[in-house]
Amino acid sequence: MKIGLIGLFVLVVAASSLTFVVSGASAADKPHKKMTLAEKGEQARQESIELEQTQLQKVREAAKATSEREQKVLAKAQSNDWEAQQLEKARAQSDERLTRQQKYLQQAQDAAKQTRKIPKATTTAEPVLSE
């Protein structure tokens, strides 16, 4: 059991050292270059431009989403406006009907109040001829 643990320990140490050597070799492939102040400034400018572009894109997307929501709300409000217009039309028609009914009732009452005189028929005194 001790031999198995020691073997496992040696294997882990060898693997980690191999990883260290391989990563060191890739680091050696890319020599570390010190950037000048101008290069750092240019890199910062590029990163700033990229960041600004991503933020602008996010703002455009948010504005588009907001506009779509506004259109939905306006469409819903317009449908409510149509409903309100229909209700107003119905009220106006009802008022007109009531006004006409009151007018006809008033005319009927006025007609009932008047005393009607049956005009005398002009009769001529012609005798009726009978055969």
Residue pairs with C-beta under 8 A, 6 or more apart in sequence:
35 43
